């Protein structure tokens, strides 16, 4: 009995386990660091590849090297390789530059309520990169297969959109691109914004993949 009591006393003297943070949030923090490093490495590789490809092209075409021409060609090739890299889904996407979404002052002033029955919340089908603030906050979901792009359902809509009402379930915490996106001059959505004439392409199930539509980009606050 005394030996059993001794073990109990020893156990009671051990420090209690410190409550761990939410496991998913810990994974998110780890992925954020890993992907931030990967993004830096990818950009470095793209820069080096751009110079190499430009040099090869110029040597093949003229048989000599011009610093100005090499630099100009480098930028052209860099853009081409970046687009190819993004299409392959290899790169890590993060908002750059990043703004504090709760202090963002340049929100688009659009009466969505009077138009959403026409546009079918087309803007909520546009992919865009989240910010580190969004990721660390742990409220906005992102695509685990393509970090850190806003998560979308099988229907192409943002996972945070209420399908019946077309209202945002996380409006107070919505990312900066959602706050600042202005669809008025986007002819891929509106053929005539003032007359409320939508582009019929938005009714397609494969929109916006069927057309070239720029992702929402935050404007300087």
C-alpha positions, 0 to 999 in steps of 0.5 A: 500500500505504501508503495502504491501511495508513493507512486501516486505522490510522485505522479501528483508532483509532476507538472501538468501538461501545458495546453497546446495551441489548436493543432490546425493553427500550429500546422498553419504557422508551420506551413506559413514559414515553409511556404514563405521560404519556398516563395523566396527560393522560387523567386531566386530560382526564377531570377537565375533562370531568367538570366540564363534563358535570356543569355542563351536566346541572345547568344543563339540569335546574335552571337554576342552579349549586350548588357542592356539587351540582356537586362531587357530580355531578362524581364521578358523571360522572367514574366514568361516563366512566372506565368508558366510557374503559376499555371503549374500551381507550384508557386506559393501565393501571398498578398504582396504588398500586404495591408491591414484589412481592419484598417483598410480605407479604400473599400469599393462603394457598390450597392451589391444588394440591388445587383446580386440577383443579376451578377450572381455574386460573380466576384466571389468566384474569382481566386486571389491570394490571402495575406499573412494576416488572414492566415494567422487569424485562422478564420478565412479558409484557403486551398491546401493544394494551392497555398494560400489561395482563397478556398472555393467549393466545387461550384467555384464559389468561395467557401464562405459564401452562403449559397442561398442568400449570396451573403458572406459568412465572414464579412467582418473578417473578409480579406482586403481583395474582397473589401477593395474589389471594384467590378464596375469596369470589369467587362467580364462581369458587366457589359454595362454597369450603369444599365445593369447589363451583365456579361452572359459568360458569368452564367457558365459553370466554368467561368472565370476559367473560360475567360481571362479575368484578373484576380482582385488586387488590393489598392493602397490604403 
